[in-house]
Amino acid sequence: MVQQSATNATACLDMCFNKWEFGGETLVDCDLEPNGTDTCAGSTIVSHDDKAIILSFRGSVGSHQVTEENGSLGDKVPFPGGGMVSHYFYNAFLQASHISQVGMANPSNMKLVNFGGPHGGDLAWAQRIPTLVPWAYRVVHHWDYVPHIPTNPNWTYTHHKIEIWYNNSMTEGDPFVTCVELESKDCSDSVDPSDYTWDDHGTYFQGKGCELCQKAPLE
């Protein structure tokens, strides 16, 4: 689930779930500059019909925050059990793999989806994701720039599988390509870097995420 803002959370959740509880939102200062204003946010939701606890993290807000993230990814820290990950993202956005690694949840009961997420760790970490979170997908829109961050090849980041690539406007019903290989050239890695664009990062499913929800059948 992608969190956008607390102001539209209730309306969005009503579209997606029959019976839910909002556990709360955490908003923190995550700007790398001493007097910066960038923030990071996450929420917890319980869907009773799905018998699920949902952790939702807001995406980057604006090109300044993305540029900061790109510049920070040279700083890696060890991931428990093996691999190296971005220090910036390990603090929150890699929670699914962390929860599995430390035994807080059964991997078979977990699902992970991210939309336009940047690289999170190295090859050793990416190769462990299918064991830590077997049901894991990365959705990429067209020529979105952000999934290819960091752009410095010397930092040796690798995406985990599986990638779902929409090489189109992401209108409801549009086709997509499924790539199970790491960094497959059949998906978004086939795009020439000169064609990457910020515009595609802000228009996933044309901004209609909540409107496209399908509620669980009422019992």
Summary of the structure (lengths in Angstrom):
residues: 219
radius of gyration: 17.1
end to end distance: 23.2
largest distance: 52.8
contacts: 611
relative contact order: 0.14
helix: 32%
strand: 25%
